[in-house]
Amino acid sequence: MIGDATNVTTGEVRLSYVHLFKPYAAMQGQEEKYSVTVLVPKTDTDTMARIQAAVEAAKQRGIADKWNGQCPPIVPVPVYDGDGARPSDGMPFGPECKGHYVFTASAKVDYPPEVVDKMGNPIINQSEVYSGMYGRVNVSFYPYSFGGKKGIGCGLGPVQKLRDGEPLGGSAPTAAQAFGAPQPAAAAPAAPYGTGPAGYQPPAQGFQAAQPATRINPITGLPM
């Protein structure tokens, strides 16, 4: 809940790997979740100080509620240095992560996050929400103990879009980007002027005008 020491609303951040309207699983067989990767500028020392305090509060909650009164020697924390390497494969983070701290927040399918615009109104058009935009995110850090592993996780709360940004890889182009701006319809060519009376239309090309029927004398059988 808001006011909880483990809860943080960020300053302006950039969003990546955005899955806010439909749950997603990176690998087949994994649990589908709503999720977003949050890029916090290293210059935003206020947000990072509050995140660090929330992580410490989550550790204390873990000692009291999850870890049998003891803090593990090493506690995995889901916040990484975007100038470093990915913990999953040791490869560098993407260029958009440079100069940022990086973490991913997620929510179970039963708890879809609210997504609002900068005025606080719900965003209905899902195409307005994409990887690369800027916004604010409410997250909660929590301790876990599962399958013999202990650490700190990050839960996803409401998301607010503040402004557009350059789309990151994987975003579909708009129709205007793919095909160019809509073009006005071409005007129909004017009909050629004829020599007949007003309103006269010459017969269509390839067809002959109808000829008057020939009358036959019923007595002689010859044309009249």
C-alpha contacts under 8 A as a table, 3 or more apart, distances in Angstrom:
res1	aa1	res2	aa2	distance
1	M	4	D	5.61
1	M	7	N	6.95
2	I	7	N	6.30
3	G	7	N	6.93
4	D	7	N	5.38
5	A	8	V	7.91
5	A	53	A	7.49
5	A	54	A	5.58
5	A	57	A	6.13
6	T	53	A	7.59
6	T	54	A	4.09
6	T	55	V	6.60
6	T	57	A	5.72
6	T	58	A	5.87
6	T	140	S	5.46
6	T	141	F	5.33
6	T	142	Y	7.06
7	N	54	A	6.33
7	N	138	N	7.27
7	N	139	V	5.79
7	N	140	S	4.30
7	N	141	F	6.56
8	V	50	R	6.64
8	V	51	I	6.43
8	V	54	A	7.08
8	V	138	N	5.68
8	V	139	V	5.43
8	V	140	S	6.27
9	T	47	T	7.94
9	T	136	R	6.85
9	T	137	V	5.66
9	T	138	N	4.22
9	T	139	V	6.41
10	T	13	V	7.15
10	T	47	T	5.53
10	T	136	R	5.47
10	T	137	V	5.59
10	T	138	N	6.45
11	G	44	D	7.45
11	G	47	T	6.06
11	G	135	G	7.93
11	G	136	R	5.78
11	G	137	V	7.94
12	E	40	V	7.64
12	E	134	Y	6.50
12	E	135	G	5.32
12	E	136	R	5.23
12	E	162	L	7.65
13	V	38	V	6.51
13	V	39	L	5.59
13	V	40	V	5.10
13	V	41	P	6.90
13	V	134	Y	5.58
13	V	135	G	5.51
13	V	136	R	5.96
13	V	137	V	7.83
14	R	38	V	6.09
14	R	39	L	5.08
14	R	40	V	6.87
14	R	132	G	6.15
14	R	133	M	5.88
14	R	134	Y	4.45
14	R	135	G	6.34
15	L	18	V	6.65
15	L	36	V	6.62
15	L	37	T	5.83
15	L	38	V	5.05
15	L	39	L	6.22
15	L	130	Y	7.74
15	L	131	S	5.56
15	L	132	G	5.53
15	L	133	M	5.83
15	L	134	Y	6.11
15	L	135	G	7.19
16	S	36	V	6.17
16	S	37	T	4.96
16	S	38	V	6.41
16	S	39	L	7.53
16	S	130	Y	7.63
16	S	131	S	4.34
16	S	132	G	5.78
16	S	133	M	7.94
16	S	168	L	7.20
17	Y	35	S	7.61
17	Y	36	V	5.48
17	Y	37	T	5.67
17	Y	131	S	5.68
18	V	35	S	6.40
18	V	36	V	4.63
18	V	37	T	6.87
18	V	129	V	7.77
18	V	130	Y	5.98
18	V	131	S	5.35
19	H	22	K	5.92
19	H	23	P	6.36
19	H	24	Y	6.52
19	H	34	Y	5.46
19	H	35	S	5.14
19	H	36	V	5.95
20	L	23	P	7.20
20	L	34	Y	5.35
20	L	35	S	6.08
20	L	36	V	7.01
20	L	112	P	7.36
20	L	113	P	6.68
20	L	115	V	7.59
21	F	34	Y	7.19
21	F	112	P	7.37
21	F	126	Q	7.32
22	K	34	Y	6.44
23	P	32	E	5.22
23	P	33	K	4.46
23	P	34	Y	4.48
23	P	35	S	7.48
23	P	109	V	6.32
24	Y	31	E	7.98
24	Y	32	E	4.64
24	Y	33	K	5.26
24	Y	34	Y	6.25
24	Y	35	S	7.56
25	A	28	Q	6.79
25	A	29	G	7.85
25	A	30	Q	5.65
25	A	31	E	6.02
25	A	32	E	4.45
25	A	33	K	6.50
26	A	30	Q	7.18
27	M	30	Q	5.71
32	E	108	K	7.43
32	E	109	V	7.01
33	K	106	S	6.25
33	K	107	A	5.65
33	K	108	K	4.98
33	K	109	V	5.54
34	Y	106	S	5.43
34	Y	107	A	5.14
34	Y	108	K	6.38
34	Y	109	V	6.60
34	Y	112	P	6.61
34	Y	113	P	7.55
34	Y	156	L	7.96
35	S	104	T	6.97
35	S	105	A	5.62
35	S	106	S	4.11
35	S	107	A	6.38
35	S	156	L	6.99
36	V	104	T	5.70
36	V	105	A	5.71
36	V	106	S	6.62
37	T	102	V	6.98
37	T	103	F	5.68
37	T	104	T	4.15
37	T	105	A	6.41
38	V	102	V	5.73
38	V	103	F	5.43
38	V	104	T	5.96
38	V	105	A	7.57
38	V	137	V	7.98
39	L	97	C	6.50
39	L	100	H	5.65
39	L	101	Y	5.75
39	L	102	V	4.84
39	L	103	F	6.96
40	V	44	D	6.97
40	V	47	T	7.83
40	V	48	M	7.70
40	V	100	H	5.12
40	V	101	Y	5.09
40	V	102	V	6.40
41	P	44	D	5.46
41	P	99	G	6.13
41	P	100	H	4.36
41	P	101	Y	6.44
42	K	45	T	6.50
42	K	48	M	7.82
42	K	99	G	5.83
42	K	100	H	5.03
42	K	101	Y	6.34
44	D	47	T	5.73
44	D	48	M	6.57
45	T	48	M	5.10
45	T	49	A	5.97
46	D	49	A	5.20
46	D	50	R	6.38
47	T	50	R	5.22
47	T	51	I	6.19
48	M	51	I	4.94
48	M	52	Q	6.09
49	A	52	Q	5.18
49	A	53	A	6.23
50	R	53	A	5.05
50	R	54	A	6.12
51	I	54	A	5.01
51	I	55	V	6.18
52	Q	55	V	5.10
52	Q	56	E	6.31
53	A	56	E	5.14
53	A	57	A	6.21
54	A	57	A	4.99
54	A	58	A	6.17
54	A	140	S	7.72
54	A	141	F	6.37
55	V	58	A	5.00
55	V	59	K	6.30
55	V	77	V	7.68
55	V	141	F	5.99
55	V	142	Y	7.69
55	V	152	I	7.26
56	E	59	K	5.01
56	E	60	Q	6.39
57	A	60	Q	5.14
57	A	61	R	6.29
58	A	61	R	4.98
58	A	62	G	6.12
58	A	141	F	5.94
58	A	142	Y	5.05
58	A	143	P	5.60
58	A	152	I	6.96
59	K	62	G	4.92
59	K	63	I	6.32
59	K	71	C	7.32
59	K	142	Y	7.74
59	K	143	P	6.27
59	K	152	I	7.20
60	Q	63	I	5.14
60	Q	64	A	6.36
61	R	64	A	5.11
61	R	65	D	5.83
61	R	66	K	7.43
61	R	142	Y	7.76
61	R	143	P	6.81
62	G	65	D	5.18
62	G	66	K	4.64
62	G	67	W	5.54
62	G	69	G	7.97
62	G	71	C	7.50
62	G	142	Y	7.67
62	G	143	P	4.92
62	G	144	Y	7.10
63	I	66	K	6.02
63	I	67	W	4.95
63	I	68	N	6.26
63	I	69	G	4.57
63	I	70	Q	5.20
63	I	71	C	5.57
64	A	67	W	6.92
64	A	68	N	6.87
64	A	69	G	5.39
65	D	68	N	6.95
65	D	69	G	7.52
66	K	69	G	7.78
66	K	143	P	6.97
66	K	144	Y	6.69
66	K	145	S	6.33
67	W	70	Q	5.66
67	W	71	C	6.60
67	W	72	P	7.75
67	W	145	S	7.14
67	W	150	K	7.70
71	C	75	V	7.75
72	P	75	V	5.93
72	P	150	K	7.43
75	V	150	K	6.80
75	V	151	G	4.98
75	V	152	I	7.05
76	P	150	K	7.46
76	P	151	G	4.83
76	P	152	I	6.17
77	V	151	G	6.40
77	V	152	I	5.22
77	V	153	G	7.07
78	P	103	F	5.72
78	P	104	T	7.11
78	P	152	I	6.70
78	P	153	G	6.29
78	P	154	C	7.01
79	V	101	Y	6.71
79	V	102	V	5.65
79	V	103	F	4.68
79	V	104	T	7.87
80	Y	84	G	7.74
80	Y	86	R	7.94
80	Y	101	Y	5.65
80	Y	102	V	5.09
80	Y	103	F	6.28
81	D	84	G	5.33
81	D	85	A	7.65
81	D	100	H	6.68
81	D	101	Y	4.83
81	D	102	V	6.21
82	G	85	A	7.32
82	G	93	F	5.85
82	G	94	G	7.95
82	G	97	C	4.71
82	G	98	K	5.21
82	G	99	G	6.42
82	G	100	H	5.21
82	G	101	Y	5.24
82	G	102	V	5.74
83	D	92	P	7.45
83	D	93	F	6.92
83	D	97	C	6.85
83	D	98	K	5.03
83	D	99	G	6.31
83	D	100	H	7.23
84	G	92	P	6.06
84	G	93	F	6.76
85	A	89	D	7.99
85	A	90	G	5.12
85	A	91	M	5.22
85	A	92	P	4.26
85	A	93	F	5.80
86	R	89	D	5.89
86	R	90	G	4.97
86	R	91	M	5.42
86	R	92	P	5.82
86	R	93	F	5.80
87	P	90	G	5.63
93	F	97	C	6.12
93	F	98	K	7.62
94	G	97	C	5.58
94	G	98	K	7.39
95	P	98	K	5.51
97	C	100	H	5.41
97	C	101	Y	7.33
97	C	102	V	6.99
104	T	154	C	7.02
105	A	139	V	6.88
105	A	154	C	4.97
105	A	155	G	5.19
105	A	156	L	4.85
106	S	154	C	6.69
106	S	155	G	5.16
106	S	156	L	4.73
107	A	110	D	8.00
107	A	111	Y	6.05
107	A	112	P	6.76
107	A	113	P	7.40
107	A	155	G	5.79
107	A	156	L	5.22
107	A	157	G	7.57
108	K	111	Y	5.52
108	K	112	P	7.22
109	V	112	P	6.15
113	P	156	L	6.94
113	P	157	G	5.48
113	P	158	P	5.08
113	P	159	V	6.91
114	E	122	P	7.32
114	E	157	G	7.23
114	E	158	P	4.65
114	E	159	V	6.16
115	V	122	P	5.85
115	V	123	I	5.95
115	V	158	P	5.98
115	V	159	V	4.85
115	V	160	Q	5.79
115	V	161	K	7.53
116	V	119	M	7.57
116	V	120	G	5.16
116	V	121	N	5.08
116	V	122	P	4.21
116	V	123	I	5.09
116	V	158	P	7.88
116	V	159	V	6.40
116	V	160	Q	4.85
116	V	161	K	6.29
117	D	120	G	5.20
117	D	121	N	5.44
117	D	122	P	6.39
117	D	123	I	6.06
117	D	160	Q	5.51
117	D	161	K	4.93
117	D	162	L	6.52
118	K	121	N	7.47
118	K	160	Q	6.27
118	K	161	K	5.80
118	K	162	L	5.05
118	K	163	R	7.92
120	G	160	Q	7.33
123	I	126	Q	6.99
123	I	128	E	7.65
125	N	128	E	5.88
125	N	129	V	7.94
126	Q	129	V	5.63
127	S	130	Y	6.79
129	V	133	M	7.17
129	V	161	K	7.52
130	Y	133	M	6.10
130	Y	167	P	6.95
130	Y	171	S	6.91
131	S	167	P	5.75
131	S	168	L	5.41
131	S	169	G	7.75
131	S	171	S	6.87
132	G	164	D	7.56
132	G	165	G	5.30
132	G	166	E	5.49
132	G	167	P	4.48
132	G	168	L	5.04
133	M	161	K	7.32
133	M	162	L	7.96
133	M	163	R	6.32
133	M	164	D	4.73
133	M	165	G	4.41
133	M	166	E	6.89
133	M	167	P	6.86
134	Y	161	K	6.12
134	Y	162	L	5.64
134	Y	163	R	5.32
134	Y	164	D	6.09
134	Y	165	G	6.31
135	G	159	V	7.18
135	G	160	Q	5.32
135	G	161	K	4.23
135	G	162	L	4.50
135	G	163	R	6.67
136	R	159	V	5.97
136	R	160	Q	5.14
136	R	161	K	6.62
136	R	162	L	7.17
137	V	156	L	7.81
137	V	157	G	6.99
137	V	158	P	6.20
137	V	159	V	4.65
137	V	160	Q	6.37
138	N	156	L	6.60
138	N	157	G	4.94
138	N	158	P	5.48
138	N	159	V	6.42
139	V	154	C	6.54
139	V	155	G	5.51
139	V	156	L	4.91
139	V	157	G	5.32
139	V	158	P	7.90
140	S	154	C	5.65
140	S	155	G	5.00
140	S	156	L	6.74
140	S	157	G	7.46
141	F	152	I	6.54
141	F	153	G	5.63
141	F	154	C	4.53
141	F	155	G	6.18
142	Y	152	I	5.52
142	Y	153	G	5.31
142	Y	154	C	6.32
142	Y	155	G	7.47
143	P	150	K	7.41
143	P	151	G	5.79
143	P	152	I	4.55
143	P	153	G	6.21
144	Y	149	K	7.81
144	Y	150	K	5.54
144	Y	151	G	5.54
144	Y	152	I	6.05
144	Y	153	G	6.82
145	S	148	G	6.54
145	S	149	K	5.52
145	S	150	K	4.42
145	S	151	G	6.83
146	F	149	K	5.28
146	F	150	K	6.58
167	P	171	S	6.24
168	L	171	S	6.36
173	P	177	Q	5.88
173	P	178	A	6.30
174	T	177	Q	5.15
174	T	178	A	6.27
175	A	178	A	5.05
175	A	179	F	5.83
175	A	180	G	7.34
176	A	179	F	5.34
176	A	180	G	4.60
176	A	181	A	5.09
176	A	182	P	7.20
177	Q	180	G	5.61
177	Q	181	A	7.73
194	G	200	Y	7.22
194	G	201	Q	7.33
194	G	202	P	7.05
196	G	200	Y	5.62
197	P	200	Y	5.53
203	P	207	F	6.62
203	P	208	Q	6.72
203	P	209	A	6.04
204	A	207	F	5.75
204	A	208	Q	7.86
205	Q	208	Q	7.96
214	T	223	P	6.91
214	T	224	M	7.88
215	R	223	P	5.95
215	R	224	M	5.82
216	I	221	G	5.99
216	I	222	L	5.69
216	I	223	P	4.54
216	I	224	M	5.59
217	N	220	T	5.65
217	N	221	G	5.17
217	N	222	L	5.52
217	N	223	P	5.98
217	N	224	M	5.66
218	P	221	G	5.42
218	P	222	L	7.87
